[in-house]
Amino acid sequence: MNPSFLELPDIINELRRLGRSKATGSFYIVSDEQHSATVDLEAGRIILLRCRLRFGEQAIPLIARIKRGSFRFEATRNFIRKEDYGDNETVFQRIMQVHKDTPSAHQPPTRPNRNTQGPRPTATLRISANQRMLIEQLLIAELGPMGSVVMESVLACRSQNAVFDVIRDEADDDDLAESLASKIRTILETS
């Protein structure tokens, strides 16, 4: 296990600390399986949960699947939307209850092979500065602000296969995932 990754309960404790300190900004989580989640805080109160292009209540089970991850907090006031979740502790307890009850929190989920274009390249991933810029622009255009977080996951990948897996996992919509994977494949092969 990477020593920079913390268990989900430790990540939740950091969110509690930010809540108590009345922090305002976005708390980004990247799991050890390269999934991303964001918790927006305003004056310490949770105003939006996002995970794998799901928001609010739909994001809770996905956040709860995180076993370990790294995080960063970015002070900002630019929020895409706000929701009322009640008090933070209720949200944390719900996440941790689902985490405890979800087998995927303890073992990786199995996903069907959605590859319809034959085998994907397995070469070692090398992304030039130009490719990085093009891929990040594409992700932001298609996924909004979450595209930057997904880009961090892409940059952590060691192969094109891993990039396409991240895109498929984060998009959660087969058509969008295939479209993004195809466009990223073109960028990686031609730029």
C-alpha positions as CSV (number, residue, x, y, z in Angstrom):
1,M,0.0,0.0,0.0
2,N,1.2,3.5,-0.9
3,P,2.1,5.3,2.3
4,S,0.5,8.5,1.0
5,F,-2.9,6.8,0.9
6,L,-5.2,7.0,4.0
7,E,-8.1,4.8,4.9
8,L,-11.6,6.2,4.2
9,P,-12.2,6.8,8.0
10,D,-9.1,9.0,8.1
11,I,-10.2,10.9,5.1
12,I,-13.6,11.5,6.7
13,N,-11.7,12.7,9.9
14,E,-9.9,15.3,7.7
15,L,-13.3,16.5,6.4
16,R,-14.5,16.7,10.0
17,R,-11.5,18.9,10.8
18,L,-12.2,21.2,7.9
19,G,-15.8,21.4,8.9
20,R,-14.9,22.4,12.4
21,S,-12.5,25.0,11.1
22,K,-15.3,26.5,8.9
23,A,-13.3,26.0,5.7
24,T,-14.7,27.0,2.3
25,G,-13.5,25.1,-0.8
26,S,-13.4,21.8,-2.5
27,F,-12.0,18.7,-1.0
28,Y,-10.7,16.4,-3.7
29,I,-10.2,12.6,-3.1
30,V,-8.5,10.2,-5.5
31,S,-8.8,6.6,-4.4
32,D,-6.0,4.1,-4.7
33,E,-8.0,2.6,-7.6
34,Q,-7.9,6.0,-9.3
35,H,-11.6,7.0,-8.7
36,S,-12.2,10.6,-7.8
37,A,-14.7,12.3,-5.5
38,T,-15.2,15.9,-4.4
39,V,-16.9,17.3,-1.3
40,D,-17.6,21.1,-1.5
41,L,-17.7,22.9,1.8
42,E,-19.0,26.4,2.5
43,A,-18.2,27.8,6.0
44,G,-17.5,24.2,7.0
45,R,-20.8,22.8,5.9
46,I,-21.1,20.2,3.1
47,I,-22.9,21.8,0.1
48,L,-22.2,19.3,-2.6
49,L,-21.0,15.7,-2.9
50,R,-19.7,14.4,-6.3
51,C,-18.3,11.1,-7.3
52,R,-17.9,9.5,-10.7
53,L,-20.3,12.1,-12.3
54,R,-23.0,11.4,-9.6
55,F,-24.2,14.1,-7.3
56,G,-25.7,14.3,-3.9
57,E,-27.4,11.1,-2.6
58,Q,-26.3,9.2,-5.6
59,A,-22.6,10.0,-4.8
60,I,-22.8,8.6,-1.3
61,P,-22.5,4.8,-2.2
62,L,-19.7,5.6,-4.6
63,I,-17.7,7.6,-2.0
64,A,-18.4,4.8,0.4
65,R,-16.6,2.3,-1.9
66,I,-13.3,4.1,-1.4
67,K,-11.0,1.9,0.6
68,R,-7.9,4.2,0.6
69,G,-7.1,7.4,-1.1
70,S,-5.2,10.7,-1.1
71,F,-6.8,14.1,-0.9
72,R,-6.2,17.8,-1.3
73,F,-8.2,20.8,-0.2
74,E,-8.4,23.8,-2.4
75,A,-9.9,27.0,-1.0
76,T,-12.4,28.3,-3.5
77,R,-15.9,29.9,-3.7
78,N,-16.7,28.8,-7.2
79,F,-19.3,26.1,-6.7
80,I,-21.3,24.6,-9.6
81,R,-24.3,24.1,-7.3
82,K,-25.3,23.8,-3.7
83,E,-27.5,21.3,-1.9
84,D,-28.7,20.9,1.6
85,Y,-27.6,17.7,3.3
86,G,-28.4,18.6,6.9
87,D,-25.5,18.4,9.3
88,N,-22.1,17.1,8.2
89,E,-22.0,14.3,10.8
90,T,-25.2,12.7,9.4
91,V,-23.6,12.6,6.0
92,F,-20.3,11.1,7.4
93,Q,-22.3,8.5,9.3
94,R,-24.2,7.5,6.2
95,I,-21.0,7.2,4.1
96,M,-19.3,5.1,6.8
97,Q,-22.4,2.9,7.2
98,V,-22.6,2.2,3.5
99,H,-18.7,1.7,3.5
100,K,-19.0,-0.9,6.3
101,D,-21.9,-2.7,4.5
102,T,-20.5,-2.6,1.0
103,P,-18.4,-5.6,-0.1
104,S,-16.8,-3.4,-2.8
105,A,-15.2,-1.3,-0.1
106,H,-13.1,-4.4,0.7
107,Q,-12.6,-5.9,-2.7
108,P,-12.5,-4.3,-6.2
109,P,-15.7,-4.5,-8.1
110,T,-15.9,-6.6,-11.2
111,R,-16.9,-4.7,-14.3
112,P,-18.1,-6.1,-17.6
113,N,-15.7,-5.6,-20.5
114,R,-17.2,-2.8,-22.5
115,N,-14.4,-2.8,-25.1
116,T,-16.1,-3.0,-28.5
117,Q,-13.1,-2.0,-30.6
118,G,-10.8,-4.9,-30.1
119,P,-7.7,-5.0,-27.8
120,R,-6.5,-1.7,-26.5
121,P,-2.8,-0.8,-26.7
122,T,-0.7,-1.9,-23.7
123,A,2.4,0.3,-24.3
124,T,3.9,2.3,-21.5
125,L,2.1,5.6,-21.2
126,R,4.0,8.6,-22.2
127,I,2.0,11.8,-22.3
128,S,3.6,14.9,-23.9
129,A,2.8,18.4,-22.6
130,N,0.7,19.0,-25.8
131,Q,-1.2,15.7,-25.3
132,R,-1.8,16.5,-21.6
133,M,-3.2,19.9,-22.6
134,L,-5.5,18.4,-25.2
135,I,-6.7,15.6,-23.0
136,E,-7.4,18.0,-20.1
137,Q,-9.3,20.4,-22.4
138,L,-11.4,17.5,-23.6
139,L,-12.1,16.2,-20.1
140,I,-13.1,19.7,-18.9
141,A,-15.3,20.3,-21.9
142,E,-17.1,16.9,-21.4
143,L,-17.1,16.6,-17.6
144,G,-17.0,20.1,-16.4
145,P,-14.8,21.0,-13.4
146,M,-14.5,17.4,-12.5
147,G,-12.4,17.0,-15.6
148,S,-9.4,18.4,-13.8
149,V,-9.7,15.8,-11.1
150,V,-10.1,13.0,-13.6
151,M,-7.0,14.3,-15.4
152,E,-5.0,13.8,-12.2
153,S,-6.1,10.1,-12.3
154,V,-5.2,9.9,-16.0
155,L,-1.7,11.2,-15.2
156,A,-1.2,8.5,-12.6
157,C,-1.9,5.8,-15.1
158,R,1.0,3.7,-16.4
159,S,-0.6,2.4,-19.5
160,Q,-3.2,3.4,-22.1
161,N,-5.4,0.5,-20.8
162,A,-5.4,2.1,-17.4
163,V,-6.4,5.5,-18.9
164,F,-9.3,3.9,-20.7
165,D,-10.3,2.1,-17.5
166,V,-10.3,5.3,-15.5
167,I,-12.4,7.0,-18.2
168,R,-14.9,4.2,-18.2
169,D,-15.1,4.1,-14.4
170,E,-15.4,7.9,-14.0
171,A,-17.9,8.5,-16.8
172,D,-20.3,5.8,-15.7
173,D,-22.2,6.4,-18.9
174,D,-21.1,3.9,-21.6
175,D,-21.7,6.2,-24.6
176,L,-19.8,9.1,-23.0
177,A,-17.0,6.7,-21.8
178,E,-16.5,5.2,-25.3
179,S,-16.6,8.7,-26.9
180,L,-14.0,10.0,-24.5
181,A,-11.8,6.9,-24.8
182,S,-11.9,7.1,-28.6
183,K,-10.9,10.8,-28.6
184,I,-8.2,10.3,-26.0
185,R,-6.8,7.3,-28.1
186,T,-6.7,9.6,-31.1
187,I,-4.8,12.3,-29.1
188,L,-2.3,9.7,-27.8
189,E,-1.7,8.2,-31.2
190,T,-1.5,11.4,-33.3
191,S,-0.3,14.3,-31.2
